Amino acid sequence: MNQGPRLVSSPELGAPPPPTSNVPHRLPTTSSPWFVLTLAIIVGALTGPGQTFGVSVFVDHIVTDLALSRSGVATAYLIGTLIGAVLQPAVGSLVDRFGVRKAQAVLGVAFGVALMNMSYVDGFVWLVLGFAGIRFLGQGALTMVATVTVQVAFNRRRGVALGIHTTVVSALIACSPLVLALLINAYGWRTAWLLCGLVVGVTISPIALLGLRHIGAARERDTPVQDVGRVCRSAKSATAFTRREALRTAQFWMLASVVGASALMVTSFNFHQIDLLGRAGFSEGEAAALFLPQVIGSSIAGLAFGVLSDRMGVRFLPAVAMLALIGAQLVATVVRPGASVVAFALFVGLTQGAMRASFVTVVPAWFGIAHVGAISGVLTLVMVSASAIGPLAMTLLVDATGTYASALLILLIVPLLALALALGPNQPPRGLSST
């Protein structure tokens, strides 16, 4: 029988630590939440080669060199991503248990190896396994670890911190296609994968071991981490939902529908952007460069949502994300050189920033942070699964209808349904504020 969420008491705001406390009056610089935020941004950005943004610039080369059809590569991407997706809830629970530092140290090495493996893929089966590795570790596990790091490092101004993290990481990932395209043009696509693996392997794990020494497991700190010069405490009791309790709420599944719809469509856009814009008269280089306007849209949404979540609450943020996605799909049906293609890129960026900001701010605001890894793991499963289905669904619809415009109009049902849920009579789970 469900007993409801447990209440975790916290000392009053500003209360000094007891005389016997071992907490120093001023902590080392590396314990500052803002320093931790910087490290989390670096880690998030380095997941770029495992994101659809990064993979998209390799697709045509893989199609040519492995003698596979575009639908065959999309199918391999689907299967590989789904394999990675089913492991996400377990990773979330392990992050809660052992902490982000240990998780990041292990996952960083694994992600580097997975990227280097991509340089040797030969055939459909190997490609599936390669995609499974980089999607599980890059898009899924390490992205979640970087986000949870920020969630447990902040309580006061958490929305602003998550907004900054979402904005900067999204911007850097959106730039990854240009960097990867330069590497491919200079060294070939296989060597480009190898170089990515080397950079990731020597960066992410040292960041964890040397920079996250003051970050423990999420369940150890449902009160905030120590700020420089003081111990920040919540003035009220915090409601901590377990994963099972969160899954029993309608609010969780509303959020899951928004995350899934965004992931399905944005991944479809990114995976097929070179081909979609190529049919509209853009060269490969021009199509890749149009990832950059997405940075602007993503940055606007990420920062705005972060600030608004602290000041006005998070209730309607998911609905705004769906409105942006609907706008992106409608503009994409008429995209041409000129203002429409810029609008398309901006709307896609707005959707990405809004969805990520909704994900990372709503979860701790509505469910607490004691089990944030486990809860985020289920949402990551939804996100990664949807992103796996999206590219193949788009490919099949384009093959059946002959145009991207027709496929996008059919798929418009996805964000419309999610929007209906987001605008429904949803209230925060019991025991929490109306924000």
C-alpha positions in Angstrom: 0.0 0.0 0.0 1.3 3.4 -0.9 2.2 5.4 2.2 2.9 8.6 0.3 6.0 10.6 0.1 8.4 10.8 3.0 9.1 14.2 4.6 12.8 15.0 5.1 13.2 17.8 7.7 15.7 20.5 7.2 17.1 23.1 9.6 15.8 26.7 9.2 17.3 29.0 6.7 20.5 30.7 7.9 20.7 28.6 11.1 24.4 28.3 12.0 25.9 24.9 12.3 26.3 23.5 15.9 29.6 24.2 17.7 30.6 20.6 17.2 30.1 20.7 13.5 33.1 19.7 11.4 31.9 22.0 8.5 34.5 24.7 8.0 33.5 28.4 8.0 34.8 28.8 4.5 35.1 26.0 2.1 37.7 25.4 -0.6 36.9 26.9 -4.0 36.3 23.5 -5.5 33.3 23.0 -3.2 31.5 26.0 -4.6 28.3 25.0 -6.5 29.2 27.4 -9.2 32.5 25.7 -9.8 30.6 22.4 -9.9 28.2 23.9 -12.4 31.2 24.8 -14.7 32.5 21.2 -14.5 29.0 19.8 -15.3 28.8 22.1 -18.3 32.1 20.7 -19.7 30.9 17.1 -19.2 27.6 17.8 -20.8 29.3 19.4 -23.8 31.6 16.5 -24.3 28.6 14.2 -24.8 28.2 15.9 -28.2 29.5 13.0 -30.3 26.9 10.7 -28.7 24.0 13.1 -29.4 22.0 13.2 -32.6 23.6 16.5 -33.4 27.0 14.8 -33.6 25.9 11.6 -35.2 24.0 13.4 -38.0 27.2 14.5 -39.7 28.5 10.9 -39.8 25.3 9.5 -41.3 26.0 10.1 -45.0 29.5 8.8 -44.7 28.3 5.6 -42.9 25.7 5.1 -45.6 28.3 5.3 -48.3 31.2 3.4 -46.7 29.1 0.5 -45.2 26.9 0.3 -48.3 23.7 0.6 -46.2 20.5 2.5 -47.1 19.5 5.5 -45.1 16.6 3.6 -43.6 19.1 0.8 -42.7 21.2 3.3 -40.8 18.1 4.7 -39.2 17.1 1.2 -38.1 20.5 0.5 -36.6 20.2 3.8 -34.8 16.7 2.8 -33.5 17.9 -0.6 -32.2 21.1 0.7 -30.7 19.4 3.6 -29.0 16.6 1.4 -27.6 19.3 -1.0 -26.2 20.9 1.9 -24.4 17.6 3.3 -23.2 16.5 0.2 -21.2 19.6 0.6 -19.0 18.9 4.2 -18.0 16.7 3.6 -14.9 19.4 1.3 -13.5 22.0 3.9 -14.0 19.9 6.5 -12.3 19.5 4.3 -9.2 23.3 3.7 -9.1 23.9 7.4 -9.3 21.7 7.9 -6.3 23.5 5.2 -4.4 27.1 5.8 -5.2 27.1 9.5 -6.1 27.8 11.4 -9.3 31.6 11.4 -8.8 32.1 7.6 -8.9 29.5 7.3 -11.7 31.1 9.9 -13.9 34.6 8.5 -13.4 33.5 5.1 -14.7 31.1 6.3 -17.4 33.7 8.7 -18.8 36.2 6.0 -19.6 33.4 3.8 -21.0 32.2 6.6 -23.3 35.7 7.2 -24.6 36.0 3.5 -25.5 32.6 3.4 -27.1 33.5 6.4 -29.3 36.7 4.8 -30.4 34.8 1.6 -31.2 32.8 3.6 -33.7 35.9 4.1 -35.8 36.0 0.4 -36.5 32.4 -0.4 -37.3 31.9 -2.7 -40.2 28.4 -4.0 -41.1 25.0 -3.6 -39.7 25.4 -5.6 -36.4 28.5 -3.8 -35.4 26.9 -0.5 -36.2 24.0 -1.3 -33.9 26.3 -2.2 -31.1 28.3 1.0 -31.7 25.2 3.2 -31.6 24.0 1.4 -28.5 27.3 2.3 -26.7 27.5 6.0 -27.6 23.7 6.5 -27.1 23.6 4.8 -23.8 26.7 6.6 -22.5 26.5 9.9 -24.3 22.9 10.9 -24.7 21.7 9.0 -21.7 24.0 8.2 -18.8 26.5 11.0 -18.8 24.0 13.6 -19.8 21.9 12.5 -16.8 24.9 12.5 -14.5 25.9 16.1 -15.5 22.3 17.2 -14.8 22.0 15.5 -11.5 25.3 17.0 -10.5 23.8 20.5 -10.8 20.5 19.4 -9.1 22.3 18.1 -6.0 24.8 21.0 -5.9 22.1 23.7 -5.7 18.9 24.4 -3.7 18.7 28.1 -3.7 18.8 29.5 -7.3 18.6 25.9 -8.6 16.4 27.1 -11.5 18.9 29.7 -12.6 21.8 27.2 -12.3 19.9 24.6 -14.3 18.9 27.2 -16.9 22.6 28.2 -17.3 23.6 24.6 -17.6 20.9 23.7 -20.1 21.7 26.8 -22.2 25.4 26.5 -22.3 25.5 22.8 -22.9 22.9 23.0 -25.6 24.9 25.8 -27.3 28.1 23.8 -27.2 26.4 20.6 -28.4 24.8 22.5 -31.2 28.3 23.6 -32.3 29.6 20.0 -32.4 28.4 19.3 -36.0 30.7 22.0 -37.3 33.7 20.8 -35.2 33.0 17.2 -36.2 32.6 18.1 -39.9 36.0 19.8 -39.8 37.5 16.7 -38.3 35.9 14.5 -40.9 37.0 16.7 -43.8 40.6 16.8 -42.4 41.1 13.2 -41.3 38.1 11.1 -42.4 35.1 9.9 -40.5 36.7 6.9 -38.8 39.7 9.0 -37.4 37.2 11.6 -36.3 35.5 9.1 -34.0 38.9 8.0 -32.7 39.9 11.5 -31.8 36.6 12.1 -30.1 37.1 9.0 -27.9 40.6 10.1 -26.9 39.5 13.6 -25.9 36.6 12.3 -23.9 38.6 9.5 -22.2 41.3 11.8 -20.9 38.8 14.6 -19.8 35.6 13.4 -18.1 37.0 10.9 -15.6 39.7 13.3 -14.3 37.0 16.0 -13.9 35.1 13.6 -11.6 38.0 12.4 -9.6 39.6 15.9 -9.0 36.7 18.3 -9.2 33.8 16.5 -7.6 35.3 15.5 -4.3 32.7 17.4 -2.3 29.7 16.0 -4.1 28.0 13.0 -2.5 25.1 10.8 -3.5 21.8 12.6 -4.0 20.0 10.7 -1.2 22.6 11.9 1.2 21.7 15.5 0.7 18.0 16.3 0.3 19.1 19.5 1.8 21.4 21.8 -0.3 25.2 21.5 -0.6 27.4 23.9 1.3 27.9 27.3 -0.3 31.1 29.2 0.0 31.3 30.8 3.5 28.1 29.3 4.8 25.8 26.3 5.1 22.6 26.9 3.1 19.5 25.2 4.5 15.9 24.9 3.4 13.4 26.8 5.5 10.8 24.2 5.0 10.5 20.4 5.0 11.1 18.9 1.6 8.9 16.3 0.1 11.0 13.4 -1.2 9.3 11.0 -3.6 10.8 7.6 -4.4 10.8 6.4 -8.0 7.8 4.2 -7.3 5.8 7.0 -5.7 6.6 9.4 -8.6 5.5 6.8 -11.2 2.1 6.7 -9.5 1.4 10.4 -10.1 -0.3 11.8 -13.2 2.1 14.7 -13.1 5.1 12.4 -13.9 3.4 10.9 -16.9 2.4 14.4 -18.2 6.1 15.3 -18.0 7.1 12.0 -19.6 4.7 12.7 -22.6 6.3 16.2 -23.1 9.8 14.8 -22.9 9.0 12.0 -25.2 7.3 14.2 -27.8 10.2 16.6 -27.8 12.8 13.9 -28.1 11.0 12.1 -30.9 10.6 15.1 -33.1 13.8 17.1 -32.4 15.9 13.9 -32.9 14.1 13.4 -36.2 14.9 17.0 -37.2 18.5 16.7 -36.3 19.0 13.3 -37.8 17.5 14.3 -41.1 18.5 17.9 -41.2 21.1 17.6 -43.9 18.7 15.7 -46.2 15.6 17.8 -45.3 17.4 21.1 -46.0 19.2 19.6 -49.0 15.8 19.1 -50.6 15.1 22.7 -49.9 18.2 23.8 -51.8 20.9 23.9 -49.2 24.4 22.4 -49.5 25.7 20.1 -46.8 27.8 22.8 -45.3 25.0 25.3 -45.2 22.6 22.7 -43.6 25.2 21.9 -40.9 25.8 25.7 -40.3 22.0 26.1 -39.6 22.5 24.1 -36.4 23.9 27.4 -35.1 20.6 29.4 -35.0 19.3 26.6 -32.9 21.9 27.7 -30.3 20.1 31.1 -30.1 16.7 29.6 -29.6 17.9 27.0 -27.1 19.8 29.7 -25.2 16.8 32.0 -25.0 14.6 29.1 -23.8 17.1 27.7 -21.3 17.9 30.9 -19.6 14.3 32.2 -19.6 12.9 28.9 -18.2 15.5 28.8 -15.5 14.8 32.2 -14.2 11.0 31.8 -14.5 11.1 28.5 -12.6 12.6 30.3 -9.6 10.3 33.3 -9.8 7.0 32.0 -11.1 7.1 28.2 -10.7 7.2 25.4 -13.3 3.6 24.6 -13.8 3.2 25.8 -17.4 6.8 25.3 -18.7 6.0 21.9 -20.4 3.1 23.4 -22.3 5.4 26.2 -23.7 7.8 23.5 -24.9 5.0 21.9 -26.9 3.9 25.1 -28.4 7.5 25.7 -29.6 7.6 22.2 -31.1 4.3 22.7 -33.0 5.8 25.9 -34.4 8.9 24.1 -35.6 7.0 21.4 -37.4 4.7 23.9 -39.1 7.6 26.1 -40.3 9.5 23.0 -41.5 6.7 22.1 -43.9 7.4 25.3 -45.9 11.1 25.8 -45.2 13.1 27.6 -48.0 16.2 29.7 -48.2 15.6 32.9 -46.3 13.6 33.8 -43.2 11.7 30.5 -43.0 14.9 28.4 -42.5 16.1 30.7 -39.7 12.7 30.5 -38.1 12.7 26.7 -38.4 16.2 26.6 -36.7 15.1 29.0 -33.9 11.9 27.0 -33.2 13.8 23.7 -33.0 16.3 25.4 -30.6 13.5 26.8 -28.5 11.9 23.4 -28.3 15.2 21.8 -27.1 15.9 24.5 -24.5 12.3 24.5 -23.2 12.2 20.7 -23.0 15.5 20.3 -21.2 14.7 23.2 -18.8 11.3 21.6 -18.1 12.9 18.2 -17.4 15.6 19.4 -15.1 13.6 22.0 -13.1 10.3 20.2 -12.7 11.7 17.0 -11.4 13.4 18.4 -8.3 10.7 21.0 -7.8 7.9 18.4 -7.7 9.6 15.2 -6.5 12.6 16.3 -4.4 16.2 15.4 -5.0 16.6 12.4 -2.6 15.8 10.0 -5.5 16.3 12.4 -8.4 18.7 10.0 -10.2 16.2 7.1 -10.2 13.3 9.4 -11.3 15.4 11.1 -14.0 16.5 7.6 -15.1 12.9 6.7 -16.1 12.4 10.0 -17.9 15.7 9.5 -19.7 14.5 6.0 -20.7 11.4 7.7 -22.2 13.6 10.4 -23.9 16.1 8.0 -25.3 13.4 5.6 -26.5 11.5 8.3 -28.3 14.7 9.7 -29.9 15.4 6.1 -31.2 11.9 5.9 -32.8 11.9 9.4 -34.3 14.4 9.1 -37.1 13.0 5.8 -38.4 9.4 7.0 -38.1 10.3 10.0 -40.2 12.2 7.9 -42.8 9.2 5.6 -43.2 6.7 8.4 -43.5 8.8 10.3 -46.0 9.2 7.1 -48.1 5.4 6.6 -47.9 4.3 10.1 -48.7 7.2 11.3 -50.8 7.9 14.6 -48.9 9.0 15.8 -45.5 6.1 18.2 -45.3 3.5 15.5 -45.4 5.4 13.4 -42.9 5.6 16.4 -40.5 1.9 17.1 -40.8 1.1 13.5 -39.9 3.5 13.7 -36.9 1.9 16.9 -35.7 -0.4 14.7 -33.6 2.5 13.9 -31.3 3.0 17.4 -29.8 -0.7 18.2 -29.9 -1.5 15.2 -27.6 1.3 16.2 -25.3 0.1 19.8 -25.2 -3.4 18.6 -24.3 -1.9 16.8 -21.3 0.3 19.7 -20.3 -2.7 22.1 -20.3 -4.9 19.7 -18.4 -5.9 20.0 -14.8 -2.5 19.1 -13.5 -1.4 20.2 -10.0 1.9 19.5 -8.3 2.0 16.2 -6.4 0.6 16.4 -2.9 2.7 17.9 -0.2 4.4 20.3 -2.6 3.8 24.0 -3.4 1.8 25.2 -6.3 5.0 25.9 -8.3 
